[in-house]
Amino acid sequence: VQLQASGGGLVEAGGSLRLSCVASGLFFRSYIMGWFRQAPGKEREFVAGVSSSGGSINYADSVKGRFTISRDNAKNTVYLQMNSLKPGDTAIYYCAANRISSVYYTINDKPEIYEFWGQGTLVTVSS
């Protein structure tokens, strides 16, 4: 299984970036997908998650109204559109996959629930 994240970079405050994460080696439609981030000296935190069909979405309060998660099951890809970026959004962003099961069938904000992780892509927002 491989999750390949891309799209990070340096952007000024108020700018936008679109992250992508391409999954391979798994049946994508069977997985809830999430984006997490980790800033220096901080714990990894949930950003957004999308159900296997794309019909259910959750966001962290800190990004609601600014970030949009989506997925394209035909392309095995999950996206994170980030608008109105703030310096506080600076972090390494990770995509993660959680296989649907009888125990885990809704979007979960706990990183330990997710089985597979991408390598991360760095987002830096300058003030």
Phi, psi and chi 1 to 4 in degrees:
 res  aa     phi    psi   chi1   chi2   chi3   chi4
   1 VAL       -  136.1  174.0      -      -      -
   2 GLN  -139.5  133.3 -172.3  172.5   14.6      -
   3 LEU  -118.4  119.3  -58.7  180.0      -      -
   4 GLN  -111.8  107.4 -175.3   67.8   44.6      -
   5 ALA   -94.1  147.2      -      -      -      -
   6 SER  -154.3  170.2   62.1      -      -      -
   7 GLY   107.2   -5.5      -      -      -      -
   8 GLY   -70.4  171.9      -      -      -      -
   9 GLY   166.3 -168.9      -      -      -      -
  10 LEU  -101.3  129.2  173.6   63.4      -      -
  11 VAL  -142.9  150.5   64.3      -      -      -
  12 GLU   -78.0  155.5  -67.7 -175.8  -10.7      -
  13 ALA   -55.5  136.7      -      -      -      -
  14 GLY    93.0  -10.8      -      -      -      -
  15 GLY   -83.0 -175.0      -      -      -      -
  16 SER  -133.1  152.6  -62.0      -      -      -
  17 LEU  -144.4  153.8  -76.3  174.2      -      -
  18 ARG  -124.3  117.3 -171.7 -166.9 -164.4 -156.8
  19 LEU   -92.8  146.2  -53.5 -176.4      -      -
  20 SER  -127.3  151.0  -60.2      -      -      -
  21 CYS  -141.9  115.2  173.9      -      -      -
  22 VAL  -100.3  128.0 -179.2      -      -      -
  23 ALA  -103.7  143.1      -      -      -      -
  24 SER  -142.8  154.8   59.3      -      -      -
  25 GLY    83.7    8.2      -      -      -      -
  26 LEU  -143.1  162.6   52.6   75.0      -      -
  27 PHE   -86.0   97.1 -171.3   64.2      -      -
  28 PHE   -54.7  -39.0 -169.5   66.1      -      -
  29 ARG   -66.2  -12.0  -71.0  174.5  175.1   81.4
  30 SER   -94.0    6.8  -68.3      -      -      -
  31 TYR  -122.0  135.2  -73.8   79.7      -      -
  32 ILE   -77.4  137.0  -66.0  165.6      -      -
  33 MET  -114.2  141.5  -62.1  -59.7  -64.1      -
  34 GLY  -134.9  155.7      -      -      -      -
  35 TRP  -114.5  133.7  -75.0   98.2      -      -
  36 PHE  -126.1  165.6  -70.0   77.3      -      -
  37 ARG  -143.4  154.9   67.1 -173.8 -178.6 -174.1
  38 GLN  -140.4  117.1 -171.9  165.4   17.6      -
  39 ALA   -91.2  158.3      -      -      -      -
  40 PRO   -55.1  128.8  -25.9   34.6      -      -
  41 GLY    77.7    4.6      -      -      -      -
  42 LYS  -120.4  162.3  -65.2 -172.2  176.3 -179.5
  43 GLU   -77.4  158.2  -67.1 -172.7   -9.3      -
  44 ARG   -67.5  134.9 -168.0  167.0  -62.9 -170.5
  45 GLU  -128.7  149.0   65.1  173.7   -0.9      -
  46 PHE   -68.8  137.9  174.7   79.0      -      -
  47 VAL  -111.4  -53.5  174.7      -      -      -
  48 ALA  -161.1  154.4      -      -      -      -
  49 GLY  -143.0  152.9      -      -      -      -
  50 VAL  -136.4  138.5   59.3      -      -      -
  51 SER   -69.1  171.9   64.2      -      -      -
  52 SER   -61.7  -33.7   57.2      -      -      -
  53 SER   -88.9  -14.7   67.2      -      -      -
  54 GLY    88.4   -0.5      -      -      -      -
  55 GLY   -82.2  -13.7      -      -      -      -
  56 SER  -128.4  134.5 -179.9      -      -      -
  57 ILE  -138.9  140.8  -70.5  173.9      -      -
  58 ASN  -128.1  147.9  -78.4   -5.7      -      -
  59 TYR  -130.7  150.8  -64.6  100.0      -      -
  60 ALA   -69.2  147.3      -      -      -      -
  61 ASP   -57.8  -32.6  -72.3  -16.9      -      -
  62 SER   -68.4  -16.9   58.5      -      -      -
  63 VAL  -118.3   -3.4  -53.2      -      -      -
  64 LYS   -57.8  135.3  -80.2 -179.3 -178.1  176.1
  65 GLY    85.1  -10.2      -      -      -      -
  66 ARG  -117.8  -35.0  -59.7 -171.7  -62.3  121.4
  67 PHE  -108.6  148.9  -69.6   10.6      -      -
  68 THR  -134.6  123.7  -57.4      -      -      -
  69 ILE   -99.5  144.1 -171.1  171.3      -      -
  70 SER  -152.4  167.1   61.7      -      -      -
  71 ARG  -144.0  152.5   65.9 -172.1  -67.9  162.0
  72 ASP  -124.9  101.3 -175.2  -20.8      -      -
  73 ASN   -68.3  -23.9  -75.9  -14.3      -      -
  74 ALA   -70.6  -23.9      -      -      -      -
  75 LYS  -109.3    4.4  -65.0 -177.9  178.2  179.8
  76 ASN    52.8   42.4  -77.3   12.1      -      -
  77 THR  -132.6  140.0  -58.0      -      -      -
  78 VAL  -118.8  143.5   60.4      -      -      -
  79 TYR  -121.1  156.2  -55.5   96.9      -      -
  80 LEU  -136.1  106.2 -173.4   67.6      -      -
  81 GLN   -87.4  122.8  176.7   66.7   43.2      -
  82 MET  -117.3  116.0  -54.1 -174.6  -65.2      -
  83 ASN  -116.1  164.5  -61.5  -31.6      -      -
  84 SER    49.1   48.1  -57.3      -      -      -
  85 LEU   -65.4  146.4  -77.1  160.7      -      -
  86 LYS  -121.8  157.2  -54.9  174.9 -178.6  179.2
  87 PRO   -55.2  -31.1  -30.4   37.8      -      -
  88 GLY   -67.9  -10.6      -      -      -      -
  89 ASP   -85.2   -5.4  -64.7  -42.4      -      -
  90 THR   -61.3  124.1  -64.9      -      -      -
  91 ALA  -178.0  170.8      -      -      -      -
  92 ILE   -88.6  128.5  -60.9  174.0      -      -
  93 TYR  -103.2  131.1  -76.4   70.8      -      -
  94 TYR  -119.7  139.0  -60.4   89.3      -      -
  95 CYS   -96.9  152.8   58.1      -      -      -
  96 ALA  -147.3  153.5      -      -      -      -
  97 ALA  -125.5  133.5      -      -      -      -
  98 ASN  -124.3  113.7  170.9 -146.0      -      -
  99 ARG   -69.9  134.1 -167.2  176.7 -168.5  -79.7
 100 ILE   -66.2  136.0  -63.3  168.5      -      -
 101 SER  -146.3  179.0   68.2      -      -      -
 102 SER   -67.8  -20.7   59.0      -      -      -
 103 VAL   -92.2  -43.5  177.4      -      -      -
 104 TYR  -116.5   97.3  -59.9  115.8      -      -
 105 TYR  -129.1    4.8   51.4   87.1      -      -
 106 THR  -125.5  166.7   59.1      -      -      -
 107 ILE   -65.3  128.1  -61.0  167.5      -      -
 108 ASN  -115.9  140.1 -159.3  -62.8      -      -
 109 ASP   -98.3    7.3   61.8   -1.2      -      -
 110 LYS   -95.0  120.6  -64.5  177.4  174.6   56.8
 111 PRO   -62.0  -28.5   16.2  -26.6      -      -
 112 GLU   -69.0  -13.5   59.3  -93.8   28.0      -
 113 ILE   -78.1  -26.3  -58.9  -57.3      -      -
 114 TYR   -82.3  131.2  -69.9   75.5      -      -
 115 GLU   -83.7  -36.1  -63.4   98.3  -36.4      -
 116 PHE  -123.8  143.7  -57.8  111.4      -      -
 117 TRP  -133.8  145.4  -69.0   82.1      -      -
 118 GLY   -81.1  177.8      -      -      -      -
 119 GLN   -83.0  -12.2   84.4  -73.5    4.0      -
 120 GLY    93.5  148.4      -      -      -      -
 121 THR  -136.4  134.2 -175.9      -      -      -
 122 LEU   -84.7  128.5  177.1   62.8      -      -
 123 VAL  -115.6  123.9  172.2      -      -      -
 124 THR  -122.8  123.2  -56.0      -      -      -
 125 VAL  -113.2  118.8 -175.7      -      -      -
 126 SER   -92.2  149.1   63.4      -      -      -
 127 SER   -89.9      -   57.5      -      -      -
